Structures are given as structure tokens and as C-alpha cells.
């Protein structure tokens, strides 16, 4: 069984992300993957990757070989900057980690 991390983000402090978590738990169950971590963050998507504690935690788990899959509700949860998102996806891909995006906009 593949090990996965759920990654969720809300852009503003007053926004919630519980629905993202619940939806992604259901996706994990349907994909028969074991969720080993849930990373949640409230930070603007305009921030750089190194400023995101959650992204750094996600990359650390990836580099340690602790996961094989990342579950996100939509690509924008990984950031707003195309370059920043591509850097994350590229590193995950190089580490052999697949990304499952629940909604393609």
C-alpha cells in the first residue's frame, strides 16, 4: 500500500480547510493509499516556497522517502506562482512521488 500525505492550504486566517481534508481522506480511501500525514497551512499562495512551513514539511517527508503520493484538492493549494508550483512538482517527480490533484480547473 502506498504511503501518502494530504496537503491542504487556506489563503487567509479566517478561511477553513476542513472540507479539503475530508474530501482528500475520501480520495485516499478510494485509491487504497495509507495517509501517514496531514499537512495544513494558512498562508497566502503568493509567498515563496521557502516561507511555507507546510511545503517544507512536505518536501522533507518526500526527501526521506516516507511517502509515495501527495494528495491536494487543486493545484493552487501548492501555490499561486506557476514557477513555484512547477518547482515543487518537479522535485516530487524526481523523487518518484506522484501527485493526485482532486480538481482540475
TILUMTI-801761 format. One record per residue (C-alpha): residue number from 1; chain; x, y, z. Coordinates in steps of 0.1 Angstrom, whole numbers, plus 5000, padded with zeros to 4 digits. Each point is the difference from the previous one (the first is absolute). Example, Ala and Ser with C-alpha at 12.3 -4.5 7.8 and 13.67 -1.06 7.14 Angstrom:
<pts>
+-----+--------+------+------+------+
! num ! chaine !    u !    v !    w !
+-----+--------+------+------+------+
!   1 !      A ! 5123 ! 4955 ! 5078 !
!   2 !      A ! 5014 ! 5034 ! 4993 !
+-----+--------+------+------+------+
</pts>
This chain:
<pts>
+-----+--------+------+------+------+
! num ! chaine !    u !    v !    w !
+-----+--------+------+------+------+
!   1 !      A ! 5000 ! 5000 ! 5000 !
!   2 !      A ! 5013 ! 5034 ! 4990 !
!   3 !      A ! 5008 ! 5026 ! 5028 !
!   4 !      A ! 4984 ! 5034 ! 4993 !
!   5 !      A ! 4999 ! 5034 ! 5015 !
!   6 !      A ! 4969 ! 5023 ! 4998 !
!   7 !      A ! 5010 ! 5036 ! 4994 !
!   8 !      A ! 4975 ! 5028 ! 5005 !
!   9 !      A ! 5002 ! 5037 ! 5001 !
!  10 !      A ! 4978 ! 5030 ! 5007 !
!  11 !      A ! 5011 ! 5034 ! 4988 !
!  12 !      A ! 4986 ! 5020 ! 5028 !
!  13 !      A ! 4999 ! 4995 ! 5038 !
!  14 !      A ! 4962 ! 5001 ! 5001 !
!  15 !      A ! 4996 ! 4974 ! 4973 !
!  16 !      A ! 4997 ! 4963 ! 5009 !
!  17 !      A ! 5015 ! 4970 ! 4983 !
!  18 !      A ! 4981 ! 4972 ! 5018 !
!  19 !      A ! 4979 ! 4992 ! 4969 !
!  20 !      A ! 5032 ! 4995 ! 4979 !
!  21 !      A ! 5012 ! 4976 ! 5027 !
!  22 !      A ! 4968 ! 4980 ! 5000 !
!  23 !      A ! 4998 ! 4998 ! 4962 !
!  24 !      A ! 5036 ! 4989 ! 4998 !
!  25 !      A ! 4995 ! 4973 ! 5027 !
!  26 !      A ! 4973 ! 4986 ! 4978 !
!  27 !      A ! 5022 ! 5001 ! 4969 !
!  28 !      A ! 5028 ! 4982 ! 5020 !
!  29 !      A ! 4975 ! 4973 ! 5010 !
!  30 !      A ! 4988 ! 4996 ! 4964 !
!  31 !      A ! 5036 ! 4998 ! 4988 !
!  32 !      A ! 5009 ! 4975 ! 5027 !
!  33 !      A ! 5029 ! 5021 ! 5013 !
!  34 !      A ! 5010 ! 5004 ! 5036 !
!  35 !      A ! 5001 ! 5036 ! 5012 !
!  36 !      A ! 5031 ! 5003 ! 5022 !
!  37 !      A ! 4998 ! 5038 ! 5004 !
!  38 !      A ! 4976 ! 5029 ! 4996 !
!  39 !      A ! 5016 ! 5033 ! 4995 !
!  40 !      A ! 4979 ! 5032 ! 5003 !
!  41 !      A ! 5011 ! 5035 ! 4996 !
!  42 !      A ! 4984 ! 5035 ! 5000 !
!  43 !      A ! 5022 ! 5021 ! 4978 !
!  44 !      A ! 4997 ! 5021 ! 4969 !
!  45 !      A ! 5007 ! 4981 ! 4968 !
!  46 !      A ! 5021 ! 5030 ! 4989 !
!  47 !      A ! 5027 ! 4992 ! 5026 !
!  48 !      A ! 5032 ! 4982 ! 4988 !
!  49 !      A ! 5005 ! 4963 ! 5007 !
!  50 !      A ! 5026 ! 5005 ! 5026 !
!  51 !      A ! 4976 ! 5021 ! 5020 !
!  52 !      A ! 4974 ! 4972 ! 5002 !
!  53 !      A ! 5006 ! 4978 ! 5030 !
!  54 !      A ! 4975 ! 4974 ! 4986 !
!  55 !      A ! 5018 ! 4998 ! 4966 !
!  56 !      A ! 5033 ! 4996 ! 5018 !
!  57 !      A ! 4985 ! 4972 ! 5021 !
!  58 !      A ! 4986 ! 4984 ! 4968 !
!  59 !      A ! 5033 ! 5001 ! 4983 !
!  60 !      A ! 5018 ! 4986 ! 5031 !
!  61 !      A ! 4977 ! 4970 ! 5001 !
!  62 !      A ! 5006 ! 4995 ! 4963 !
!  63 !      A ! 5037 ! 5002 ! 5002 !
!  64 !      A ! 5000 ! 4975 ! 5029 !
!  65 !      A ! 4981 ! 4975 ! 4978 !
!  66 !      A ! 4971 ! 4999 ! 5025 !
!  67 !      A ! 4973 ! 5005 ! 4973 !
!  68 !      A ! 4993 ! 4990 ! 4964 !
!  69 !      A ! 4970 ! 5023 ! 4993 !
!  70 !      A ! 4988 ! 5035 ! 5008 !
!  71 !      A ! 4962 ! 5007 ! 5001 !
!  72 !      A ! 4989 ! 5036 ! 4994 !
!  73 !      A ! 4965 ! 5014 ! 4992 !
!  74 !      A ! 5013 ! 5022 ! 4972 !
!  75 !      A ! 5033 ! 5012 ! 4986 !
!  76 !      A ! 4995 ! 5035 ! 5015 !
!  77 !      A ! 5004 ! 4985 ! 5034 !
!  78 !      A ! 5037 ! 4995 ! 4992 !
!  79 !      A ! 5003 ! 5037 ! 4991 !
!  80 !      A ! 4990 ! 5027 ! 4977 !
!  81 !      A ! 5032 ! 5005 ! 4982 !
!  82 !      A ! 5004 ! 4976 ! 4971 !
!  83 !      A ! 5037 ! 4999 ! 5004 !
!  84 !      A ! 4998 ! 4991 ! 5037 !
!  85 !      A ! 4973 ! 4973 ! 4994 !
!  86 !      A ! 5021 ! 4985 ! 4971 !
!  87 !      A ! 5031 ! 4999 ! 5023 !
!  88 !      A ! 4981 ! 4980 ! 5026 !
!  89 !      A ! 4985 ! 4977 ! 4974 !
!  90 !      A ! 5033 ! 4995 ! 4983 !
!  91 !      A ! 5018 ! 4991 ! 5033 !
!  92 !      A ! 4972 ! 4976 ! 5010 !
!  93 !      A ! 5002 ! 4984 ! 4965 !
!  94 !      A ! 5038 ! 4996 ! 5003 !
!  95 !      A ! 4995 ! 4983 ! 5034 !
!  96 !      A ! 4975 ! 4976 ! 4984 !
!  97 !      A ! 4970 ! 5015 ! 5018 !
!  98 !      A ! 4968 ! 5003 ! 4981 !
!  99 !      A ! 4975 ! 5028 ! 5006 !
! 100 !      A ! 4963 ! 4995 ! 4999 !
! 101 !      A ! 4980 ! 5032 ! 4994 !
! 102 !      A ! 4964 ! 4996 ! 5009 !
! 103 !      A ! 4986 ! 5029 ! 4978 !
! 104 !      A ! 5015 ! 5011 ! 4968 !
! 105 !      A ! 4989 ! 5036 ! 4993 !
+-----+--------+------+------+------+
</pts>
